[in-house]
Amino acid sequence: MASNVSSPPTTAPLALRPVEAAKAIGIGQRKLWDLLSPRGPIPTVRVGTCVLIPVDGLRTWLAANTAKETA
């Protein structure tokens, strides 16, 4: 008997944990921590003890640095 219940649509995450962000951009976690705010240019959000990196902030930083490298 087939079920008419469909699974909820999957959505892209709005933020990544540092391990996920480092893997996504292909750098080590230690280098990523150097780039995270308040010391570095990549914005972060703290939720309790959890550090999250907004995907839009990460993309903006990548685009800005890519433009500098290719110019």
N, CA, C and O atoms as a Tripos MOL2 file, in Angstrom:
@<TRIPOS>MOLECULE
protein
  284   283    71     0     0
PROTEIN
NO_CHARGES

@<TRIPOS>ATOM
      1 N           0.8300   -1.1650    0.0000 N.3       1 MET1
      2 CA          0.0000    0.0000    0.0000 C.3       1 MET1
      3 C           0.8830    1.2390    0.0000 C.2       1 MET1
      4 O           1.7410    1.3810    0.8710 O.2       1 MET1
      5 N           0.6920    2.1280   -0.9470 N.am      2 ALA2
      6 CA          1.5020    3.3260   -1.0790 C.3       2 ALA2
      7 C           1.0360    4.3900   -0.1040 C.2       2 ALA2
      8 O          -0.1560    4.5270    0.1740 O.2       2 ALA2
      9 N           1.9860    5.1270    0.4020 N.am      3 SER3
     10 CA          1.6750    6.1970    1.3420 C.3       3 SER3
     11 C           1.5760    7.5120    0.5940 C.2       3 SER3
     12 O           2.3810    7.7890   -0.2960 O.2       3 SER3
     13 N           0.6010    8.3120    0.9500 N.am      4 ASN4
     14 CA          0.4360    9.6310    0.3390 C.3       4 ASN4
     15 C           1.1820   10.7110    1.0940 C.2       4 ASN4
     16 O           1.1240   11.8810    0.7150 O.2       4 ASN4
     17 N           1.8780   10.3430    2.1510 N.am      5 VAL5
     18 CA          2.6270   11.3000    2.9520 C.3       5 VAL5
     19 C           3.9630   11.5490    2.2640 C.2       5 VAL5
     20 O           4.7290   10.6190    2.0150 O.2       5 VAL5
     21 N           4.2260   12.7920    1.9660 N.am      6 SER6
     22 CA          5.5030   13.1230    1.3340 C.3       6 SER6
     23 C           6.4430   13.6970    2.3820 C.2       6 SER6
     24 O           6.0150   14.2640    3.3870 O.2       6 SER6
     25 N           7.7180   13.5360    2.1250 N.am      7 SER7
     26 CA          8.6920   14.0830    3.0610 C.3       7 SER7
     27 C           8.7740   15.5960    2.8550 C.2       7 SER7
     28 O           8.5210   16.0910    1.7570 O.2       7 SER7
     29 N           9.1270   16.3230    3.9060 N.am      8 PRO8
     30 CA          9.2170   17.7780    3.7770 C.3       8 PRO8
     31 C          10.3400   18.1360    2.8030 C.2       8 PRO8
     32 O          11.3330   17.4150    2.6960 O.2       8 PRO8
     33 N          10.1760   19.2490    2.0990 N.am      9 PRO9
     34 CA         11.2310   19.6350    1.1470 C.3       9 PRO9
     35 C          12.5230   19.9670    1.8960 C.2       9 PRO9
     36 O          12.4970   20.5490    2.9800 O.2       9 PRO9
     37 N          13.6330   19.5900    1.3070 N.am     10 THR10
     38 CA         14.9110   19.8990    1.9300 C.3      10 THR10
     39 C          15.3160   21.3070    1.5230 C.2      10 THR10
     40 O          15.1670   21.7000    0.3660 O.2      10 THR10
     41 N          15.8200   22.0470    2.4700 N.am     11 THR11
     42 CA         16.2620   23.4060    2.1980 C.3      11 THR11
     43 C          17.7380   23.5220    2.5270 C.2      11 THR11
     44 O          18.2650   22.7890    3.3630 O.2      11 THR11
     45 N          18.3800   24.4340    1.8710 N.am     12 ALA12
     46 CA         19.7920   24.6680    2.1380 C.3      12 ALA12
     47 C          19.9210   25.3380    3.5060 C.2      12 ALA12
     48 O          19.0730   26.1490    3.8770 O.2      12 ALA12
     49 N          20.9650   25.0100    4.2530 N.am     13 PRO13
     50 CA         21.1270   25.6190    5.5740 C.3      13 PRO13
     51 C          21.4080   27.1140    5.4630 C.2      13 PRO13
     52 O          22.0280   27.5640    4.4990 O.2      13 PRO13
     53 N          20.9560   27.8720    6.4390 N.am     14 LEU14
     54 CA         21.2100   29.3050    6.4940 C.3      14 LEU14
     55 C          22.5680   29.6050    7.1160 C.2      14 LEU14
     56 O          23.1630   30.6500    6.8550 O.2      14 LEU14
     57 N          23.0530   28.6810    7.9390 N.am     15 ALA15
     58 CA         24.3410   28.8540    8.6060 C.3      15 ALA15
     59 C          25.0100   27.4950    8.7560 C.2      15 ALA15
     60 O          24.3560   26.4520    8.7770 O.2      15 ALA15
     61 N          26.3340   27.5390    8.8600 N.am     16 LEU16
     62 CA         27.1220   26.3200    9.0130 C.3      16 LEU16
     63 C          27.9270   26.3920   10.3050 C.2      16 LEU16
     64 O          28.2860   27.4750   10.7690 O.2      16 LEU16
     65 N          28.2020   25.2380   10.8710 N.am     17 ARG17
     66 CA         29.1270   25.1650   11.9970 C.3      17 ARG17
     67 C          30.5430   25.2630   11.4260 C.2      17 ARG17
     68 O          30.7430   24.9720   10.2460 O.2      17 ARG17
     69 N          31.5160   25.6590   12.2220 N.am     18 PRO18
     70 CA         32.8800   25.8390   11.7030 C.3      18 PRO18
     71 C          33.4430   24.6260   10.9550 C.2      18 PRO18
     72 O          34.1000   24.7950    9.9280 O.2      18 PRO18
     73 N          33.2020   23.4220   11.4440 N.am     19 VAL19
     74 CA         33.7110   22.2260   10.7600 C.3      19 VAL19
     75 C          33.1160   22.1350    9.3570 C.2      19 VAL19
     76 O          33.8250   21.8430    8.3950 O.2      19 VAL19
     77 N          31.8190   22.3860    9.2450 N.am     20 GLU20
     78 CA         31.1390   22.3160    7.9460 C.3      20 GLU20
     79 C          31.6130   23.4350    7.0150 C.2      20 GLU20
     80 O          31.8190   23.2070    5.8230 O.2      20 GLU20
     81 N          31.7820   24.6360    7.5580 N.am     21 ALA21
     82 CA         32.2180   25.7750    6.7440 C.3      21 ALA21
     83 C          33.6290   25.5690    6.2090 C.2      21 ALA21
     84 O          33.9020   25.8510    5.0420 O.2      21 ALA21
     85 N          34.5260   25.0790    7.0590 N.am     22 ALA22
     86 CA         35.9000   24.8340    6.6170 C.3      22 ALA22
     87 C          35.9200   23.8050    5.4960 C.2      22 ALA22
     88 O          36.6300   23.9650    4.5030 O.2      22 ALA22
     89 N          35.1440   22.7610    5.6630 N.am     23 LYS23
     90 CA         35.0730   21.7230    4.6390 C.3      23 LYS23
     91 C          34.4660   22.2780    3.3520 C.2      23 LYS23
     92 O          34.9250   21.9460    2.2590 O.2      23 LYS23
     93 N          33.4370   23.1200    3.4730 N.am     24 ALA24
     94 CA         32.7500   23.6660    2.3020 C.3      24 ALA24
     95 C          33.6680   24.5370    1.4430 C.2      24 ALA24
     96 O          33.5570   24.5360    0.2170 O.2      24 ALA24
     97 N          34.5760   25.2790    2.0840 N.am     25 ILE25
     98 CA         35.4580   26.1480    1.2950 C.3      25 ILE25
     99 C          36.8490   25.5550    1.1040 C.2      25 ILE25
    100 O          37.7060   26.1640    0.4640 O.2      25 ILE25
    101 N          37.0700   24.3730    1.6590 N.am     26 GLY26
    102 CA         38.3140   23.6570    1.3850 C.3      26 GLY26
    103 C          39.5350   24.1470    2.1290 C.2      26 GLY26
    104 O          40.6450   24.1000    1.6000 O.2      26 GLY26
    105 N          39.3430   24.6230    3.3660 N.am     27 ILE27
    106 CA         40.4800   25.0340    4.1770 C.3      27 ILE27
    107 C          40.4090   24.3050    5.5210 C.2      27 ILE27
    108 O          39.4000   23.6820    5.8500 O.2      27 ILE27
    109 N          41.4620   24.3930    6.2660 N.am     28 GLY28
    110 CA         41.4950   23.7600    7.5770 C.3      28 GLY28
    111 C          40.7160   24.5610    8.6090 C.2      28 GLY28
    112 O          40.4880   25.7600    8.4470 O.2      28 GLY28
    113 N          40.3160   23.8800    9.6640 N.am     29 GLN29
    114 CA         39.5490   24.5450   10.7160 C.3      29 GLN29
    115 C          40.3470   25.6380   11.4060 C.2      29 GLN29
    116 O          39.7910   26.6790   11.7550 O.2      29 GLN29
    117 N          41.6280   25.4230   11.6070 N.am     30 ARG30
    118 CA         42.4660   26.4280   12.2710 C.3      30 ARG30
    119 C          42.5310   27.7150   11.4440 C.2      30 ARG30
    120 O          42.4400   28.8100   12.0000 O.2      30 ARG30
    121 N          42.6860   27.5940   10.1310 N.am     31 LYS31
    122 CA         42.7180   28.7720    9.2670 C.3      31 LYS31
    123 C          41.3670   29.4780    9.2810 C.2      31 LYS31
    124 O          41.3020   30.7070    9.2980 O.2      31 LYS31
    125 N          40.2900   28.6980    9.2720 N.am     32 LEU32
    126 CA         38.9560   29.3040    9.3250 C.3      32 LEU32
    127 C          38.7790   30.1130   10.5950 C.2      32 LEU32
    128 O          38.2520   31.2250   10.5420 O.2      32 LEU32
    129 N          39.2100   29.5810   11.7490 N.am     33 TRP33
    130 CA         39.0710   30.3130   13.0050 C.3      33 TRP33
    131 C          39.8120   31.6420   12.9400 C.2      33 TRP33
    132 O          39.3610   32.6180   13.5400 O.2      33 TRP33
    133 N          40.9410   31.7090   12.2250 N.am     34 ASP34
    134 CA         41.6630   32.9820   12.0650 C.3      34 ASP34
    135 C          40.8470   33.9870   11.2630 C.2      34 ASP34
    136 O          40.9910   35.1950   11.4530 O.2      34 ASP34
    137 N          39.9910   33.4980   10.3680 N.am     35 LEU35
    138 CA         39.2090   34.3740    9.4930 C.3      35 LEU35
    139 C          37.8650   34.7910   10.0850 C.2      35 LEU35
    140 O          37.2090   35.6890    9.5570 O.2      35 LEU35
    141 N          37.4530   34.1520   11.1660 N.am     36 LEU36
    142 CA         36.1490   34.4500   11.7450 C.3      36 LEU36
    143 C          36.1980   35.7010   12.6050 C.2      36 LEU36
    144 O          37.2200   36.0040   13.2210 O.2      36 LEU36
    145 N          35.0710   36.4350   12.6440 N.am     37 SER37
    146 CA         34.9920   37.6260   13.4830 C.3      37 SER37
    147 C          34.9980   37.2100   14.9460 C.2      37 SER37
    148 O          34.5480   36.1060   15.2500 O.2      37 SER37
    149 N          35.4770   38.0240   15.8560 N.am     38 PRO38
    150 CA         35.7920   39.4370   15.6990 C.3      38 PRO38
    151 C          37.1890   39.7000   15.1580 C.2      38 PRO38
    152 O          37.4910   40.8390   14.8040 O.2      38 PRO38
    153 N          38.0540   38.6950   15.0810 N.am     39 ARG39
    154 CA         39.4250   38.9100   14.5870 C.3      39 ARG39
    155 C          39.4790   39.0690   13.0860 C.2      39 ARG39
    156 O          40.2720   39.8590   12.5730 O.2      39 ARG39
    157 N          38.6480   38.3290   12.3730 N.am     40 GLY40
    158 CA         38.7270   38.3170   10.9200 C.3      40 GLY40
    159 C          37.4760   38.8440   10.2570 C.2      40 GLY40
    160 O          36.5500   39.2950   10.9300 O.2      40 GLY40
    161 N          37.4460   38.7870    8.9360 N.am     41 PRO41
    162 CA         36.3670   39.3970    8.1610 C.3      41 PRO41
    163 C          35.0970   38.5620    7.9850 C.2      41 PRO41
    164 O          34.0800   39.0960    7.5430 O.2      41 PRO41
    165 N          35.1240   37.2830    8.3140 N.am     42 ILE42
    166 CA         33.9350   36.4490    8.1060 C.3      42 ILE42
    167 C          33.0230   36.5630    9.3220 C.2      42 ILE42
    168 O          33.4510   36.2780   10.4410 O.2      42 ILE42
    169 N          31.7680   36.9760    9.1200 N.am     43 PRO43
    170 CA         30.8650   37.1650   10.2560 C.3      43 PRO43
    171 C          30.4430   35.8470   10.8960 C.2      43 PRO43
    172 O          30.3840   34.8060   10.2410 O.2      43 PRO43
    173 N          30.1530   35.9220   12.1850 N.am     44 THR44
    174 CA         29.6680   34.7640   12.9270 C.3      44 THR44
    175 C          28.4690   35.1580   13.7790 C.2      44 THR44
    176 O          28.2310   36.3350   14.0470 O.2      44 THR44
    177 N          27.7300   34.1540   14.1900 N.am     45 VAL45
    178 CA         26.6040   34.3330   15.1000 C.3      45 VAL45
    179 C          26.7900   33.3220   16.2140 C.2      45 VAL45
    180 O          27.0470   32.1460   15.9540 O.2      45 VAL45
    181 N          26.6620   33.7700   17.4490 N.am     46 ARG46
    182 CA         26.7520   32.8560   18.5900 C.3      46 ARG46
    183 C          25.3560   32.5800   19.1150 C.2      46 ARG46
    184 O          24.5710   33.4990   19.3490 O.2      46 ARG46
    185 N          25.0590   31.3100   19.2950 N.am     47 VAL47
    186 CA         23.8200   30.8700   19.9140 C.3      47 VAL47
    187 C          24.2500   30.0310   21.1100 C.2      47 VAL47
    188 O          24.5880   28.8570   20.9640 O.2      47 VAL47
    189 N          24.2360   30.6310   22.2740 N.am     48 GLY48
    190 CA         24.7940   29.9600   23.4440 C.3      48 GLY48
    191 C          26.2810   29.7730   23.2350 C.2      48 GLY48
    192 O          27.0070   30.7430   23.0150 O.2      48 GLY48
    193 N          26.7390   28.5380   23.3020 N.am     49 THR49
    194 CA         28.1550   28.2540   23.0660 C.3      49 THR49
    195 C          28.4330   27.8360   21.6250 C.2      49 THR49
    196 O          29.5820   27.5930   21.2550 O.2      49 THR49
    197 N          27.3910   27.7530   20.8210 N.am     50 CYS50
    198 CA         27.5240   27.3210   19.4290 C.3      50 CYS50
    199 C          27.8900   28.5070   18.5310 C.2      50 CYS50
    200 O          27.2450   29.5540   18.5910 O.2      50 CYS50
    201 N          28.9080   28.3470   17.7110 N.am     51 VAL51
    202 CA         29.3030   29.3650   16.7390 C.3      51 VAL51
    203 C          28.7650   28.9420   15.3790 C.2      51 VAL51
    204 O          28.9960   27.8210   14.9260 O.2      51 VAL51
    205 N          28.0430   29.8540   14.7360 N.am     52 LEU52
    206 CA         27.4930   29.5950   13.4080 C.3      52 LEU52
    207 C          28.0250   30.6340   12.4280 C.2      52 LEU52
    208 O          28.2020   31.8020   12.7740 O.2      52 LEU52
    209 N          28.2760   30.1920   11.2060 N.am     53 ILE53
    210 CA         28.7350   31.0780   10.1400 C.3      53 ILE53
    211 C          27.6120   31.1820    9.1200 C.2      53 ILE53
    212 O          27.2880   30.1940    8.4610 O.2      53 ILE53
    213 N          27.0040   32.3760    8.9760 N.am     54 PRO54
    214 CA         25.9410   32.5300    7.9910 C.3      54 PRO54
    215 C          26.4710   32.2490    6.5770 C.2      54 PRO54
    216 O          27.5260   32.7540    6.1940 O.2      54 PRO54
    217 N          25.7460   31.4540    5.8230 N.am     55 VAL55
    218 CA         26.1550   31.0750    4.4740 C.3      55 VAL55
    219 C          26.2910   32.3190    3.5980 C.2      55 VAL55
    220 O          27.2300   32.4110    2.8070 O.2      55 VAL55
    221 N          25.3730   33.2730    3.7230 N.am     56 ASP56
    222 CA         25.4540   34.4950    2.9180 C.3      56 ASP56
    223 C          26.7280   35.2790    3.2260 C.2      56 ASP56
    224 O          27.3560   35.8110    2.3110 O.2      56 ASP56
    225 N          27.1180   35.3600    4.4920 N.am     57 GLY57
    226 CA         28.3520   36.0540    4.8650 C.3      57 GLY57
    227 C          29.5740   35.3570    4.3050 C.2      57 GLY57
    228 O          30.5200   36.0100    3.8640 O.2      57 GLY57
    229 N          29.5580   34.0440    4.3190 N.am     58 LEU58
    230 CA         30.6580   33.2580    3.7640 C.3      58 LEU58
    231 C          30.7530   33.4600    2.2540 C.2      58 LEU58
    232 O          31.8470   33.6170    1.7110 O.2      58 LEU58
    233 N          29.6150   33.4550    1.5850 N.am     59 ARG59
    234 CA         29.6050   33.6840    0.1320 C.3      59 ARG59
    235 C          30.0800   35.0880   -0.2180 C.2      59 ARG59
    236 O          30.8270   35.2690   -1.1790 O.2      59 ARG59
    237 N          29.6490   36.0820    0.5570 N.am     60 THR60
    238 CA         30.0760   37.4670    0.3190 C.3      60 THR60
    239 C          31.5850   37.5910    0.4750 C.2      60 THR60
    240 O          32.2480   38.2150   -0.3530 O.2      60 THR60
    241 N          32.1260   37.0010    1.5290 N.am     61 TRP61
    242 CA         33.5670   37.0450    1.7500 C.3      61 TRP61
    243 C          34.3140   36.3630    0.6140 C.2      61 TRP61
    244 O          35.3220   36.8820    0.1340 O.2      61 TRP61
    245 N          33.8260   35.1960    0.1770 N.am     62 LEU62
    246 CA         34.4760   34.4770   -0.9340 C.3      62 LEU62
    247 C          34.4450   35.3090   -2.2050 C.2      62 LEU62
    248 O          35.4530   35.4190   -2.9030 O.2      62 LEU62
    249 N          33.2930   35.8960   -2.5100 N.am     63 ALA63
    250 CA         33.1730   36.7060   -3.7300 C.3      63 ALA63
    251 C          34.1040   37.9150   -3.6900 C.2      63 ALA63
    252 O          34.7470   38.2360   -4.6900 O.2      63 ALA63
    253 N          34.1770   38.5830   -2.5490 N.am     64 ALA64
    254 CA         35.0350   39.7500   -2.4220 C.3      64 ALA64
    255 C          36.5090   39.3730   -2.5740 C.2      64 ALA64
    256 O          37.2740   40.1100   -3.1960 O.2      64 ALA64
    257 N          36.9050   38.2560   -2.0220 N.am     65 ASN65
    258 CA         38.3030   37.8440   -2.1160 C.3      65 ASN65
    259 C          38.6290   37.2430   -3.4760 C.2      65 ASN65
    260 O          39.7710   37.3310   -3.9280 O.2      65 ASN65
    261 N          37.6670   36.6460   -4.1240 N.am     66 THR66
    262 CA         37.8750   36.1470   -5.4730 C.3      66 THR66
    263 C          38.0810   37.3120   -6.4310 C.2      66 THR66
    264 O          38.9370   37.2590   -7.3140 O.2      66 THR66
    265 N          37.2880   38.3660   -6.2500 N.am     67 ALA67
    266 CA         37.4200   39.5510   -7.1070 C.3      67 ALA67
    267 C          38.7950   40.1870   -6.9400 C.2      67 ALA67
    268 O          39.3750   40.6630   -7.9160 O.2      67 ALA67
    269 N          39.3270   40.2040   -5.7140 N.am     68 LYS68
    270 CA         40.6500   40.7830   -5.4660 C.3      68 LYS68
    271 C          41.7350   39.9580   -6.1370 C.2      68 LYS68
    272 O          42.6900   40.5120   -6.6810 O.2      68 LYS68
    273 N          41.5950   38.6350   -6.1020 N.am     69 GLU69
    274 CA         42.5940   37.7450   -6.6650 C.3      69 GLU69
    275 C          42.6350   37.7950   -8.1890 C.2      69 GLU69
    276 O          43.7030   37.6680   -8.7890 O.2      69 GLU69
    277 N          41.4590   37.9830   -8.8210 N.am     70 THR70
    278 CA         41.4180   37.9620  -10.2830 C.3      70 THR70
    279 C          41.6570   39.3330  -10.8900 C.2      70 THR70
    280 O          41.8810   39.4370  -12.0960 O.2      70 THR70
    281 N          41.6150   40.3850  -10.0860 N.am     71 ALA71
    282 CA         41.8010   41.7490  -10.6110 C.3      71 ALA71
    283 C          43.2600   42.0680  -10.7870 C.2      71 ALA71
    284 O          43.6040   43.1680  -11.2180 O.2      71 ALA71
@<TRIPOS>BOND
     1     1     2 1
     2     2     3 1
     3     3     4 2
     4     3     5 am
     5     5     6 1
     6     6     7 1
     7     7     8 2
     8     7     9 am
     9     9    10 1
    10    10    11 1
    11    11    12 2
    12    11    13 am
    13    13    14 1
    14    14    15 1
    15    15    16 2
    16    15    17 am
    17    17    18 1
    18    18    19 1
    19    19    20 2
    20    19    21 am
    21    21    22 1
    22    22    23 1
    23    23    24 2
    24    23    25 am
    25    25    26 1
    26    26    27 1
    27    27    28 2
    28    27    29 am
    29    29    30 1
    30    30    31 1
    31    31    32 2
    32    31    33 am
    33    33    34 1
    34    34    35 1
    35    35    36 2
    36    35    37 am
    37    37    38 1
    38    38    39 1
    39    39    40 2
    40    39    41 am
    41    41    42 1
    42    42    43 1
    43    43    44 2
    44    43    45 am
    45    45    46 1
    46    46    47 1
    47    47    48 2
    48    47    49 am
    49    49    50 1
    50    50    51 1
    51    51    52 2
    52    51    53 am
    53    53    54 1
    54    54    55 1
    55    55    56 2
    56    55    57 am
    57    57    58 1
    58    58    59 1
    59    59    60 2
    60    59    61 am
    61    61    62 1
    62    62    63 1
    63    63    64 2
    64    63    65 am
    65    65    66 1
    66    66    67 1
    67    67    68 2
    68    67    69 am
    69    69    70 1
    70    70    71 1
    71    71    72 2
    72    71    73 am
    73    73    74 1
    74    74    75 1
    75    75    76 2
    76    75    77 am
    77    77    78 1
    78    78    79 1
    79    79    80 2
    80    79    81 am
    81    81    82 1
    82    82    83 1
    83    83    84 2
    84    83    85 am
    85    85    86 1
    86    86    87 1
    87    87    88 2
    88    87    89 am
    89    89    90 1
    90    90    91 1
    91    91    92 2
    92    91    93 am
    93    93    94 1
    94    94    95 1
    95    95    96 2
    96    95    97 am
    97    97    98 1
    98    98    99 1
    99    99   100 2
   100    99   101 am
   101   101   102 1
   102   102   103 1
   103   103   104 2
   104   103   105 am
   105   105   106 1
   106   106   107 1
   107   107   108 2
   108   107   109 am
   109   109   110 1
   110   110   111 1
   111   111   112 2
   112   111   113 am
   113   113   114 1
   114   114   115 1
   115   115   116 2
   116   115   117 am
   117   117   118 1
   118   118   119 1
   119   119   120 2
   120   119   121 am
   121   121   122 1
   122   122   123 1
   123   123   124 2
   124   123   125 am
   125   125   126 1
   126   126   127 1
   127   127   128 2
   128   127   129 am
   129   129   130 1
   130   130   131 1
   131   131   132 2
   132   131   133 am
   133   133   134 1
   134   134   135 1
   135   135   136 2
   136   135   137 am
   137   137   138 1
   138   138   139 1
   139   139   140 2
   140   139   141 am
   141   141   142 1
   142   142   143 1
   143   143   144 2
   144   143   145 am
   145   145   146 1
   146   146   147 1
   147   147   148 2
   148   147   149 am
   149   149   150 1
   150   150   151 1
   151   151   152 2
   152   151   153 am
   153   153   154 1
   154   154   155 1
   155   155   156 2
   156   155   157 am
   157   157   158 1
   158   158   159 1
   159   159   160 2
   160   159   161 am
   161   161   162 1
   162   162   163 1
   163   163   164 2
   164   163   165 am
   165   165   166 1
   166   166   167 1
   167   167   168 2
   168   167   169 am
   169   169   170 1
   170   170   171 1
   171   171   172 2
   172   171   173 am
   173   173   174 1
   174   174   175 1
   175   175   176 2
   176   175   177 am
   177   177   178 1
   178   178   179 1
   179   179   180 2
   180   179   181 am
   181   181   182 1
   182   182   183 1
   183   183   184 2
   184   183   185 am
   185   185   186 1
   186   186   187 1
   187   187   188 2
   188   187   189 am
   189   189   190 1
   190   190   191 1
   191   191   192 2
   192   191   193 am
   193   193   194 1
   194   194   195 1
   195   195   196 2
   196   195   197 am
   197   197   198 1
   198   198   199 1
   199   199   200 2
   200   199   201 am
   201   201   202 1
   202   202   203 1
   203   203   204 2
   204   203   205 am
   205   205   206 1
   206   206   207 1
   207   207   208 2
   208   207   209 am
   209   209   210 1
   210   210   211 1
   211   211   212 2
   212   211   213 am
   213   213   214 1
   214   214   215 1
   215   215   216 2
   216   215   217 am
   217   217   218 1
   218   218   219 1
   219   219   220 2
   220   219   221 am
   221   221   222 1
   222   222   223 1
   223   223   224 2
   224   223   225 am
   225   225   226 1
   226   226   227 1
   227   227   228 2
   228   227   229 am
   229   229   230 1
   230   230   231 1
   231   231   232 2
   232   231   233 am
   233   233   234 1
   234   234   235 1
   235   235   236 2
   236   235   237 am
   237   237   238 1
   238   238   239 1
   239   239   240 2
   240   239   241 am
   241   241   242 1
   242   242   243 1
   243   243   244 2
   244   243   245 am
   245   245   246 1
   246   246   247 1
   247   247   248 2
   248   247   249 am
   249   249   250 1
   250   250   251 1
   251   251   252 2
   252   251   253 am
   253   253   254 1
   254   254   255 1
   255   255   256 2
   256   255   257 am
   257   257   258 1
   258   258   259 1
   259   259   260 2
   260   259   261 am
   261   261   262 1
   262   262   263 1
   263   263   264 2
   264   263   265 am
   265   265   266 1
   266   266   267 1
   267   267   268 2
   268   267   269 am
   269   269   270 1
   270   270   271 1
   271   271   272 2
   272   271   273 am
   273   273   274 1
   274   274   275 1
   275   275   276 2
   276   275   277 am
   277   277   278 1
   278   278   279 1
   279   279   280 2
   280   279   281 am
   281   281   282 1
   282   282   283 1
   283   283   284 2
@<TRIPOS>SUBSTRUCTURE
     1 MET1         2 RESIDUE 1 A MET
     2 ALA2         6 RESIDUE 1 A ALA
     3 SER3        10 RESIDUE 1 A SER
     4 ASN4        14 RESIDUE 1 A ASN
     5 VAL5        18 RESIDUE 1 A VAL
     6 SER6        22 RESIDUE 1 A SER
     7 SER7        26 RESIDUE 1 A SER
     8 PRO8        30 RESIDUE 1 A PRO
     9 PRO9        34 RESIDUE 1 A PRO
    10 THR10       38 RESIDUE 1 A THR
    11 THR11       42 RESIDUE 1 A THR
    12 ALA12       46 RESIDUE 1 A ALA
    13 PRO13       50 RESIDUE 1 A PRO
    14 LEU14       54 RESIDUE 1 A LEU
    15 ALA15       58 RESIDUE 1 A ALA
    16 LEU16       62 RESIDUE 1 A LEU
    17 ARG17       66 RESIDUE 1 A ARG
    18 PRO18       70 RESIDUE 1 A PRO
    19 VAL19       74 RESIDUE 1 A VAL
    20 GLU20       78 RESIDUE 1 A GLU
    21 ALA21       82 RESIDUE 1 A ALA
    22 ALA22       86 RESIDUE 1 A ALA
    23 LYS23       90 RESIDUE 1 A LYS
    24 ALA24       94 RESIDUE 1 A ALA
    25 ILE25       98 RESIDUE 1 A ILE
    26 GLY26      102 RESIDUE 1 A GLY
    27 ILE27      106 RESIDUE 1 A ILE
    28 GLY28      110 RESIDUE 1 A GLY
    29 GLN29      114 RESIDUE 1 A GLN
    30 ARG30      118 RESIDUE 1 A ARG
    31 LYS31      122 RESIDUE 1 A LYS
    32 LEU32      126 RESIDUE 1 A LEU
    33 TRP33      130 RESIDUE 1 A TRP
    34 ASP34      134 RESIDUE 1 A ASP
    35 LEU35      138 RESIDUE 1 A LEU
    36 LEU36      142 RESIDUE 1 A LEU
    37 SER37      146 RESIDUE 1 A SER
    38 PRO38      150 RESIDUE 1 A PRO
    39 ARG39      154 RESIDUE 1 A ARG
    40 GLY40      158 RESIDUE 1 A GLY
    41 PRO41      162 RESIDUE 1 A PRO
    42 ILE42      166 RESIDUE 1 A ILE
    43 PRO43      170 RESIDUE 1 A PRO
    44 THR44      174 RESIDUE 1 A THR
    45 VAL45      178 RESIDUE 1 A VAL
    46 ARG46      182 RESIDUE 1 A ARG
    47 VAL47      186 RESIDUE 1 A VAL
    48 GLY48      190 RESIDUE 1 A GLY
    49 THR49      194 RESIDUE 1 A THR
    50 CYS50      198 RESIDUE 1 A CYS
    51 VAL51      202 RESIDUE 1 A VAL
    52 LEU52      206 RESIDUE 1 A LEU
    53 ILE53      210 RESIDUE 1 A ILE
    54 PRO54      214 RESIDUE 1 A PRO
    55 VAL55      218 RESIDUE 1 A VAL
    56 ASP56      222 RESIDUE 1 A ASP
    57 GLY57      226 RESIDUE 1 A GLY
    58 LEU58      230 RESIDUE 1 A LEU
    59 ARG59      234 RESIDUE 1 A ARG
    60 THR60      238 RESIDUE 1 A THR
    61 TRP61      242 RESIDUE 1 A TRP
    62 LEU62      246 RESIDUE 1 A LEU
    63 ALA63      250 RESIDUE 1 A ALA
    64 ALA64      254 RESIDUE 1 A ALA
    65 ASN65      258 RESIDUE 1 A ASN
    66 THR66      262 RESIDUE 1 A THR
    67 ALA67      266 RESIDUE 1 A ALA
    68 LYS68      270 RESIDUE 1 A LYS
    69 GLU69      274 RESIDUE 1 A GLU
    70 THR70      278 RESIDUE 1 A THR
    71 ALA71      282 RESIDUE 1 A ALA
